[in-house]
Amino acid sequence: MEFPPCKKCDDGLMLPLSDYGRDGAPIRYKAWVCHNPVCGFNIRIDNGEVSLGREVRESDK
């Protein structure tokens, strides 16, 4: 599988991340994150809204 290049830094690749919904149903490709740690660009889908560039941090869970 080939991953798209990051549109922000052009050095990293955008990697897909998945999650689970409220009822436990899998949500494939909920987010895409640049694998370049210096860049950190990301795209997320939350409740049907697309958000760009939120801070990437470790979960408190």
N, C-alpha and C positions, 0 to 999 in steps of 0.2 A: 504494500500500500504506500502510495506517495502522499506526503503531506504538503499543504500549500505554504509558500513562504510568508513570513510576517510582513505585513504592509507598513509597519512602523519602522523596524530596524533593518530589514532585508538581510540580516545575518541569521536569524532564527527560523524555525519551522513552527507552524501552528499545529498543536497537538490537541486532539479531541478528548474531552472528559465527559463522563456520564454520571448520573445520580439516580436517586429514587424519589418518586413523588410522595405526596401525603399518604396515599393508600398503598404504598409499596410497589407501585408499577415502575418499571425501569424507564428512565428518560435518557435516550441515547443522544450524545453530542449536545449536552446542556450547555457546555462551555468549550471554548477554544482558547488555549493559552500558548504564548510564545515560549519555546523551550530555552531561549537565551535568558539566563537569570538577570543580566544587566537591563534587559528591555522590560520584561514583565507585562507586555501588552496582552489584553484578554477581551473576549467577547462572551457575554453570558445571556441566557434567556431565563428570566424570572417572571412567573405568572403571565407569560405571553408577551412580555416586554423585553426588547433587546437593549442591553447596556454595554457600553464600550469603556475599557480602560479603568475599571474599578481596581483599587489596590489589591494585589495578591498577597494573602497572608495565610498563616497556618490556622486551622480551625481550633476553636476552644474546646471542641468535643473530644 
